[in-house]
């Protein structure tokens, strides 16, 4: 049995990773998997939290932000209209 795009049921979509897509962060990449695109950035700070200053090692934090996804059905009254998201409520 295959999916509508021809992939086997257990097959993943091809993954494409493009490095250095943004000018200002120290690191960036765009990860594409089908219609899903993820923009990742990395910045460097030479400081660590106060409680960690005596030891050796590094510090990594992460943040993420996601835009709302449109519903799978247009019958809900919500969706993209005139270039922007509109809510049904």
Secondary structure, DSSP 8 states (H G I E B T S, - for coil): -B-TTS-BTT----EEEEE---SSSSEEEEEEETTEEEEEEE---S---GGGTTS----------------S-GGGS-EEETTEEE---
